[in-house]
Amino acid sequence: MFERILIGLVIGFVSAFAFKDVTEGSEQQNTNVFQIFMGLIVLAFIGSSFMFGAVFGLMAVGEIAIGFLVVRNIMKQSRAD
């Protein structure tokens, strides 16, 4: 169970870097293969977690969101300095 939580956080971290251009509102928004691949990984992880139950599925969504938001906040603070 603990390893699934860590994997969810890691997926959130990596997806924050993959979707960095999309979330910053840059004018060049090309969807590359890595972004599509990360999207599929996120959907597969959430889907496999929902197979164990709704609580685990919602936890997976939360883990990915937490990892994504932590990286975005760290990048904002590093840019502000």
N, CA, C and O atoms as a printed pandas DataFrame, in Angstrom:
     atom_number atom_name residue_name chain_id  residue_number  x_coord  y_coord  z_coord
0              1         N          MET        A               1    0.821   -1.192    0.000
1              2        CA          MET        A               1    0.000    0.000    0.000
2              3         C          MET        A               1    0.865    1.255    0.000
3              4         O          MET        A               1    0.576    2.215   -0.714
4              5         N          PHE        A               2    1.921    1.242    0.801
5              6        CA          PHE        A               2    2.802    2.400    0.881
6              7         C          PHE        A               2    3.484    2.675   -0.452
7              8         O          PHE        A               2    3.679    3.830   -0.830
8              9         N          GLU        A               3    3.851    1.596   -1.174
9             10        CA          GLU        A               3    4.516    1.791   -2.463
10            11         C          GLU        A               3    3.574    2.401   -3.495
11            12         O          GLU        A               3    4.020    3.142   -4.372
12            13         N          ARG        A               4    2.277    2.104   -3.406
13            14        CA          ARG        A               4    1.311    2.720   -4.332
14            15         C          ARG        A               4    1.197    4.224   -4.066
15            16         O          ARG        A               4    1.038    5.015   -4.996
16            17         N          ILE        A               5    1.279    4.606   -2.807
17            18        CA          ILE        A               5    1.236    6.030   -2.479
18            19         C          ILE        A               5    2.470    6.729   -3.042
19            20         O          ILE        A               5    2.362    7.816   -3.610
20            21         N          LEU        A               6    3.637    6.115   -2.887
21            22        CA          LEU        A               6    4.860    6.708   -3.424
22            23         C          LEU        A               6    4.820    6.802   -4.944
23            24         O          LEU        A               6    5.249    7.804   -5.517
24            25         N          ILE        A               7    4.312    5.770   -5.597
25            26        CA          ILE        A               7    4.206    5.788   -7.058
26            27         C          ILE        A               7    3.266    6.903   -7.505
27            28         O          ILE        A               7    3.546    7.584   -8.492
28            29         N          GLY        A               8    2.154    7.102   -6.793
29            30        CA          GLY        A               8    1.234    8.181   -7.122
30            31         C          GLY        A               8    1.877    9.546   -7.009
31            32         O          GLY        A               8    1.654   10.416   -7.851
32            33         N          LEU        A               9    2.676    9.738   -5.971
33            34        CA          LEU        A               9    3.380   11.015   -5.810
34            35         C          LEU        A               9    4.418   11.222   -6.908
35            36         O          LEU        A               9    4.567   12.327   -7.428
36            37         N          VAL        A              10    5.135   10.155   -7.257
37            38        CA          VAL        A              10    6.145   10.253   -8.308
38            39         C          VAL        A              10    5.484   10.562   -9.653
39            40         O          VAL        A              10    6.006   11.362  -10.431
40            41         N          ILE        A              11    4.350    9.938   -9.926
41            42        CA          ILE        A              11    3.629   10.235  -11.168
42            43         C          ILE        A              11    3.207   11.699  -11.182
43            44         O          ILE        A              11    3.271   12.349  -12.225
44            45         N          GLY        A              12    2.777   12.224  -10.039
45            46        CA          GLY        A              12    2.427   13.636   -9.959
46            47         C          GLY        A              12    3.613   14.545  -10.211
47            48         O          GLY        A              12    3.488   15.558  -10.899
48            49         N          PHE        A              13    4.780   14.187   -9.651
49            50        CA          PHE        A              13    5.998   14.976   -9.872
50            51         C          PHE        A              13    6.359   15.010  -11.355
51            52         O          PHE        A              13    6.601   16.076  -11.923
52            53         N          VAL        A              14    6.393   13.841  -11.967
53            54        CA          VAL        A              14    6.808   13.756  -13.371
54            55         C          VAL        A              14    5.794   14.433  -14.281
55            56         O          VAL        A              14    6.174   15.082  -15.255
56            57         N          SER        A              15    4.512   14.292  -13.975
57            58        CA          SER        A              15    3.506   14.929  -14.830
58            59         C          SER        A              15    3.563   16.450  -14.718
59            60         O          SER        A              15    3.209   17.143  -15.671
60            61         N          ALA        A              16    3.995   16.979  -13.593
61            62        CA          ALA        A              16    4.151   18.434  -13.472
62            63         C          ALA        A              16    5.227   18.934  -14.425
63            64         O          ALA        A              16    5.081   20.002  -15.019
64            65         N          PHE        A              17    6.304   18.174  -14.579
65            66        CA          PHE        A              17    7.338   18.565  -15.529
66            67         C          PHE        A              17    6.882   18.339  -16.970
67            68         O          PHE        A              17    7.233   19.109  -17.863
68            69         N          ALA        A              18    6.105   17.287  -17.192
69            70        CA          ALA        A              18    5.644   16.990  -18.545
70            71         C          ALA        A              18    4.665   18.040  -19.044
71            72         O          ALA        A              18    4.690   18.399  -20.221
72            73         N          PHE        A              19    3.802   18.539  -18.161
73            74        CA          PHE        A              19    2.778   19.494  -18.557
74            75         C          PHE        A              19    3.133   20.920  -18.148
75            76         O          PHE        A              19    2.249   21.765  -18.008
76            77         N          LYS        A              20    4.422   21.190  -17.955
77            78        CA          LYS        A              20    4.860   22.513  -17.518
78            79         C          LYS        A              20    4.480   23.591  -18.528
79            80         O          LYS        A              20    4.025   24.665  -18.135
80            81         N          ASP        A              21    4.655   23.329  -19.809
81            82        CA          ASP        A              21    4.336   24.325  -20.833
82            83         C          ASP        A              21    2.844   24.605  -20.894
83            84         O          ASP        A              21    2.439   25.744  -21.123
84            85         N          VAL        A              22    2.033   23.599  -20.695
85            86        CA          VAL        A              22    0.580   23.763  -20.774
86            87         C          VAL        A              22    0.068   24.578  -19.604
87            88         O          VAL        A              22   -0.821   25.412  -19.777
88            89         N          THR        A              23    0.613   24.353  -18.409
89            90        CA          THR        A              23    0.113   25.048  -17.226
90            91         C          THR        A              23    0.640   26.472  -17.120
91            92         O          THR        A              23    0.042   27.294  -16.426
92            93         N          GLU        A              24    1.748   26.783  -17.792
93            94        CA          GLU        A              24    2.282   28.136  -17.724
94            95         C          GLU        A              24    1.592   29.072  -18.697
95            96         O          GLU        A              24    1.812   30.281  -18.629
96            97         N          GLY        A              25    0.764   28.561  -19.602
97            98        CA          GLY        A              25    0.045   29.406  -20.541
98            99         C          GLY        A              25    0.912   29.925  -21.661
99           100         O          GLY        A              25    0.676   31.020  -22.172
100          101         N          SER        A              26    1.913   29.157  -22.054
101          102        CA          SER        A              26    2.760   29.601  -23.151
102          103         C          SER        A              26    1.991   29.530  -24.460
103          104         O          SER        A              26    1.033   28.768  -24.592
104          105         N          GLU        A              27    2.415   30.319  -25.411
105          106        CA          GLU        A              27    1.707   30.373  -26.681
106          107         C          GLU        A              27    1.948   29.125  -27.512
107          108         O          GLU        A              27    1.083   28.715  -28.286
108          109         N          GLN        A              28    3.100   28.528  -27.357
109          110        CA          GLN        A              28    3.408   27.321  -28.112
110          111         C          GLN        A              28    2.961   26.107  -27.289
111          112         O          GLN        A              28    3.639   25.697  -26.347
112          113         N          GLN        A              29    1.838   25.557  -27.653
113          114        CA          GLN        A              29    1.303   24.420  -26.907
114          115         C          GLN        A              29    1.240   23.196  -27.804
115          116         O          GLN        A              29    0.161   22.738  -28.182
116          117         N          ASN        A              30    2.388   22.687  -28.131
117          118        CA          ASN        A              30    2.454   21.473  -28.930
118          119         C          ASN        A              30    2.333   20.274  -28.002
119          120         O          ASN        A              30    3.018   20.188  -26.983
120          121         N          THR        A              31    1.466   19.365  -28.362
121          122        CA          THR        A              31    1.333   18.140  -27.581
122          123         C          THR        A              31    2.338   17.141  -28.127
123          124         O          THR        A              31    2.223   16.684  -29.264
124          125         N          ASN        A              32    3.310   16.813  -27.317
125          126        CA          ASN        A              32    4.295   15.852  -27.783
126          127         C          ASN        A              32    3.975   14.462  -27.238
127          128         O          ASN        A              32    3.043   14.276  -26.456
128          129         N          VAL        A              33    4.759   13.519  -27.666
129          130        CA          VAL        A              33    4.519   12.122  -27.318
130          131         C          VAL        A              33    4.657   11.903  -25.815
131          132         O          VAL        A              33    3.924   11.100  -25.237
132          133         N          PHE        A              34    5.582   12.603  -25.183
133          134        CA          PHE        A              34    5.796   12.422  -23.740
134          135         C          PHE        A              34    4.565   12.860  -22.939
135          136         O          PHE        A              34    4.204   12.216  -21.954
136          137         N          GLN        A              35    3.928   13.946  -23.360
137          138        CA          GLN        A              35    2.722   14.395  -22.659
138          139         C          GLN        A              35    1.582   13.396  -22.826
139          140         O          GLN        A              35    0.851   13.127  -21.873
140          141         N          ILE        A              36    1.427   12.853  -24.014
141          142        CA          ILE        A              36    0.390   11.839  -24.233
142          143         C          ILE        A              36    0.684   10.604  -23.404
143          144         O          ILE        A              36   -0.219   10.030  -22.794
144          145         N          PHE        A              37    1.940   10.192  -23.378
145          146        CA          PHE        A              37    2.335    9.012  -22.602
146          147         C          PHE        A              37    2.079    9.231  -21.110
147          148         O          PHE        A              37    1.588    8.331  -20.429
148          149         N          MET        A              38    2.407   10.417  -20.598
149          150        CA          MET        A              38    2.148   10.705  -19.180
150          151         C          MET        A              38    0.656   10.716  -18.887
151          152         O          MET        A              38    0.227   10.235  -17.838
152          153         N          GLY        A              39   -0.134   11.258  -19.799
153          154        CA          GLY        A              39   -1.577   11.238  -19.619
154          155         C          GLY        A              39   -2.125    9.825  -19.541
155          156         O          GLY        A              39   -3.005    9.541  -18.728
156          157         N          LEU        A              40   -1.609    8.939  -20.381
157          158        CA          LEU        A              40   -2.039    7.538  -20.348
158          159         C          LEU        A              40   -1.607    6.848  -19.059
159          160         O          LEU        A              40   -2.354    6.038  -18.509
160          161         N          ILE        A              41   -0.411    7.162  -18.576
161          162        CA          ILE        A              41    0.056    6.577  -17.312
162          163         C          ILE        A              41   -0.825    7.032  -16.156
163          164         O          ILE        A              41   -1.186    6.235  -15.290
164          165         N          VAL        A              42   -1.171    8.321  -16.145
165          166        CA          VAL        A              42   -2.028    8.849  -15.080
166          167         C          VAL        A              42   -3.389    8.167  -15.114
167          168         O          VAL        A              42   -3.905    7.751  -14.077
168          169         N          LEU        A              43   -3.971    8.052  -16.303
169          170        CA          LEU        A              43   -5.281    7.396  -16.416
170          171         C          LEU        A              43   -5.219    5.922  -16.025
171          172         O          LEU        A              43   -6.135    5.411  -15.380
172          173         N          ALA        A              44   -4.149    5.241  -16.412
173          174        CA          ALA        A              44   -4.012    3.830  -16.055
174          175         C          ALA        A              44   -3.848    3.649  -14.547
175          176         O          ALA        A              44   -4.415    2.724  -13.967
176          177         N          PHE        A              45   -3.082    4.524  -13.918
177          178        CA          PHE        A              45   -2.883    4.415  -12.472
178          179         C          PHE        A              45   -4.195    4.672  -11.727
179          180         O          PHE        A              45   -4.528    3.961  -10.780
180          181         N          ILE        A              46   -4.925    5.681  -12.157
181          182        CA          ILE        A              46   -6.206    5.981  -11.508
182          183         C          ILE        A              46   -7.194    4.855  -11.748
183          184         O          ILE        A              46   -7.913    4.455  -10.832
184          185         N          GLY        A              47   -7.239    4.331  -12.985
185          186        CA          GLY        A              47   -8.147    3.229  -13.288
186          187         C          GLY        A              47   -7.832    1.971  -12.509
187          188         O          GLY        A              47   -8.739    1.298  -12.018
188          189         N          SER        A              48   -6.554    1.648  -12.391
189          190        CA          SER        A              48   -6.185    0.443  -11.633
190          191         C          SER        A              48   -6.463    0.631  -10.147
191          192         O          SER        A              48   -6.765   -0.335   -9.446
192          193         N          SER        A              49   -6.365    1.862   -9.663
193          194        CA          SER        A              49   -6.670    2.102   -8.255
194          195         C          SER        A              49   -8.169    1.992   -7.996
195          196         O          SER        A              49   -8.583    1.485   -6.953
196          197         N          PHE        A              50   -8.982    2.462   -8.937
197          198        CA          PHE        A              50  -10.435    2.332   -8.778
198          199         C          PHE        A              50  -10.882    0.875   -8.820
199          200         O          PHE        A              50  -11.952    0.548   -8.307
200          201         N          MET        A              51  -10.085   -0.002   -9.420
201          202        CA          MET        A              51  -10.435   -1.425   -9.432
202          203         C          MET        A              51  -10.398   -2.009   -8.023
203          204         O          MET        A              51  -11.103   -2.978   -7.742
204          205         N          PHE        A              52   -9.595   -1.443   -7.141
205          206        CA          PHE        A              52   -9.527   -1.905   -5.756
206          207         C          PHE        A              52  -10.615   -1.280   -4.890
207          208         O          PHE        A              52  -10.853   -1.735   -3.771
208          209         N          GLY        A              53  -11.272   -0.251   -5.391
209          210        CA          GLY        A              53  -12.346    0.391   -4.647
210          211         C          GLY        A              53  -12.312    1.895   -4.840
211          212         O          GLY        A              53  -11.310    2.461   -5.277
212          213         N          ALA        A              54  -13.417    2.526   -4.509
213          214        CA          ALA        A              54  -13.538    3.966   -4.708
214          215         C          ALA        A              54  -12.580    4.752   -3.812
215          216         O          ALA        A              54  -12.065    5.795   -4.213
216          217         N          VAL        A              55  -12.348    4.254   -2.618
217          218        CA          VAL        A              55  -11.448    4.954   -1.699
218          219         C          VAL        A              55  -10.032    4.990   -2.271
219          220         O          VAL        A              55   -9.361    6.020   -2.218
220          221         N          PHE        A              56   -9.583    3.860   -2.817
221          222        CA          PHE        A              56   -8.239    3.808   -3.388
222          223         C          PHE        A              56   -8.145    4.670   -4.646
223          224         O          PHE        A              56   -7.112    5.289   -4.898
224          225         N          GLY        A              57   -9.209    4.711   -5.430
225          226        CA          GLY        A              57   -9.216    5.557   -6.619
226          227         C          GLY        A              57   -9.133    7.029   -6.270
227          228         O          GLY        A              57   -8.391    7.782   -6.902
228          229         N          LEU        A              58   -9.886    7.438   -5.274
229          230        CA          LEU        A              58   -9.832    8.836   -4.847
230          231         C          LEU        A              58   -8.490    9.181   -4.213
231          232         O          LEU        A              58   -7.995   10.299   -4.356
232          233         N          MET        A              59   -7.908    8.215   -3.514
233          234        CA          MET        A              59   -6.569    8.432   -2.975
234          235         C          MET        A              59   -5.557    8.624   -4.093
235          236         O          MET        A              59   -4.652    9.450   -3.973
236          237         N          ALA        A              60   -5.700    7.866   -5.186
237          238        CA          ALA        A              60   -4.784    7.996   -6.323
238          239         C          ALA        A              60   -4.891    9.378   -6.947
239          240         O          ALA        A              60   -3.879    9.991   -7.287
240          241         N          VAL        A              61   -6.112    9.866   -7.097
241          242        CA          VAL        A              61   -6.301   11.211   -7.642
242          243         C          VAL        A              61   -5.646   12.243   -6.724
243          244         O          VAL        A              61   -4.992   13.174   -7.196
244          245         N          GLY        A              62   -5.821   12.077   -5.429
245          246        CA          GLY        A              62   -5.215   12.990   -4.461
246          247         C          GLY        A              62   -3.703   12.943   -4.478
247          248         O          GLY        A              62   -3.050   13.984   -4.391
248          249         N          GLU        A              63   -3.134   11.752   -4.588
249          250        CA          GLU        A              63   -1.680   11.613   -4.606
250          251         C          GLU        A              63   -1.088   12.315   -5.822
251          252         O          GLU        A              63   -0.093   13.031   -5.710
252          253         N          ILE        A              64   -1.697   12.110   -6.972
253          254        CA          ILE        A              64   -1.194   12.741   -8.192
254          255         C          ILE        A              64   -1.334   14.255   -8.090
255          256         O          ILE        A              64   -0.432   14.993   -8.486
256          257         N          ALA        A              65   -2.459   14.714   -7.562
257          258        CA          ALA        A              65   -2.672   16.160   -7.422
258          259         C          ALA        A              65   -1.676   16.772   -6.444
259          260         O          ALA        A              65   -1.158   17.861   -6.691
260          261         N          ILE        A              66   -1.407   16.094   -5.353
261          262        CA          ILE        A              66   -0.443   16.606   -4.371
262          263         C          ILE        A              66    0.952   16.700   -4.985
263          264         O          ILE        A              66    1.633   17.714   -4.832
264          265         N          GLY        A              67    1.376   15.647   -5.677
265          266        CA          GLY        A              67    2.690   15.679   -6.323
266          267         C          GLY        A              67    2.792   16.780   -7.362
267          268         O          GLY        A              67    3.814   17.458   -7.458
268          269         N          PHE        A              68    1.730   16.958   -8.142
269          270        CA          PHE        A              68    1.701   17.994   -9.173
270          271         C          PHE        A              68    1.785   19.383   -8.550
271          272         O          PHE        A              68    2.556   20.225   -9.011
272          273         N          LEU        A              69    0.999   19.626   -7.509
273          274        CA          LEU        A              69    0.972   20.943   -6.888
274          275         C          LEU        A              69    2.264   21.269   -6.136
275          276         O          LEU        A              69    2.687   22.424   -6.105
276          277         N          VAL        A              70    2.885   20.265   -5.535
277          278        CA          VAL        A              70    4.152   20.497   -4.827
278          279         C          VAL        A              70    5.226   20.963   -5.810
279          280         O          VAL        A              70    5.955   21.917   -5.538
280          281         N          VAL        A              71    5.315   20.289   -6.943
281          282        CA          VAL        A              71    6.328   20.671   -7.929
282          283         C          VAL        A              71    6.021   22.049   -8.502
283          284         O          VAL        A              71    6.940   22.842   -8.704
284          285         N          ARG        A              72    4.766   22.351   -8.766
285          286        CA          ARG        A              72    4.424   23.678   -9.300
286          287         C          ARG        A              72    4.774   24.777   -8.301
287          288         O          ARG        A              72    5.277   25.831   -8.689
288          289         N          ASN        A              73    4.512   24.537   -7.019
289          290        CA          ASN        A              73    4.849   25.545   -6.004
290          291         C          ASN        A              73    6.361   25.720   -5.863
291          292         O          ASN        A              73    6.839   26.838   -5.675
292          293         N          ILE        A              74    7.107   24.633   -5.952
293          294        CA          ILE        A              74    8.563   24.724   -5.880
294          295         C          ILE        A              74    9.110   25.488   -7.079
295          296         O          ILE        A              74   10.017   26.307   -6.937
296          297         N          MET        A              75    8.554   25.219   -8.267
297          298        CA          MET        A              75    9.028   25.930   -9.461
298          299         C          MET        A              75    8.666   27.408   -9.400
299          300         O          MET        A              75    9.442   28.248   -9.855
300          301         N          LYS        A              76    7.500   27.742   -8.845
301          302        CA          LYS        A              76    7.125   29.158   -8.709
302          303         C          LYS        A              76    8.075   29.882   -7.755
303          304         O          LYS        A              76    8.495   31.008   -8.023
304          305         N          GLN        A              77    8.408   29.231   -6.647
305          306        CA          GLN        A              77    9.309   29.856   -5.676
306          307         C          GLN        A              77   10.714   30.006   -6.246
307          308         O          GLN        A              77   11.378   31.009   -5.984
308          309         N          SER        A              78   11.174   29.039   -7.015
309          310        CA          SER        A              78   12.521   29.137   -7.580
310          311         C          SER        A              78   12.576   30.217   -8.656
311          312         O          SER        A              78   13.616   30.853   -8.824
312          313         N          ARG        A              79   11.484   30.441   -9.391
313          314        CA          ARG        A              79   11.458   31.501  -10.397
314          315         C          ARG        A              79   11.362   32.874   -9.762
315          316         O          ARG        A              79   11.858   33.853  -10.321
316          317         N          ALA        A              80   10.735   32.959   -8.608
317          318        CA          ALA        A              80   10.554   34.251   -7.933
318          319         C          ALA        A              80   11.871   34.760   -7.342
319          320         O          ALA        A              80   12.065   35.965   -7.177
320          321         N          ASP        A              81   12.770   33.824   -7.025
321          322        CA          ASP        A              81   14.052   34.229   -6.406
322          323         C          ASP        A              81   15.030   34.781   -7.380
323          324         O          ASP        A              81   16.138   35.157   -6.997
